[in-house]
Amino acid sequence: EKINNPQRIGNLQLALASLDLDDSQEASAIGRAETVQKDAAERGATSLEAYASVVLAHAHLGQAETQKALSDLDHVKAEPQALRLRVQYKIVDGLTHHFLGDDDYAKEKIEAVRAETEKQTCVGLLLETKLARSQILPAEEGKAELDAVVRDAKAANFGRIVKLAEALAQPQ
């Protein structure tokens, strides 16, 4: 029964797509997420479709395709209810607007989601939010925020966040 559950399969495919993104394999992540998004839309699985759209937007940002990322986010009809998905949506939305030049919107969105994750005491999500925040701050402030994320992630044993932060710290 679990083996042929399309919801479970879709979630697993999106988890793999997220791992692809962690390894800068955007094309692979896009392929997985598009497949899940199409299937979820056909089945009326709105939460899974929203999750796929957020993963797609994140992948398109990784390819510097900000207009595509914005279009992906337009597929999310209402703000997601699940905390993790809602946080991911707001982070990608904020980063997309930052890369489109709308820094005020980006700062407002990411600061609001940082406050939400802090209030919910979700350490992993808070670190991901701070990681996003480091990308929209001016260079020196962003570096200090990134250093703090690495330090805090190491202390909390969040190796994935450490890896992502260290990758962002590398000169492009």
RAQUI-V345915 format. One record per run of one state. SS is the DSSP state (h for helix, s for strand, l for the rest). FROM is the first residue (numbers start at 1). TO is the last residue. If there is no record, write none. Layout:
ss:SS from:FROM to:TO
ss:SS from:FROM to:TO
This chain:
ss:l from:1 to:5
ss:h from:6 to:22
ss:l from:23 to:25
ss:h from:26 to:43
ss:l from:44 to:45
ss:h from:46 to:62
ss:l from:63 to:65
ss:h from:66 to:74
ss:l from:75 to:82
ss:h from:83 to:99
ss:l from:100 to:102
ss:h from:103 to:119
ss:l from:120 to:122
ss:h from:123 to:136
ss:l from:137 to:138
ss:h from:139 to:155
ss:l from:156 to:158
ss:h from:159 to:169
ss:l from:170 to:172
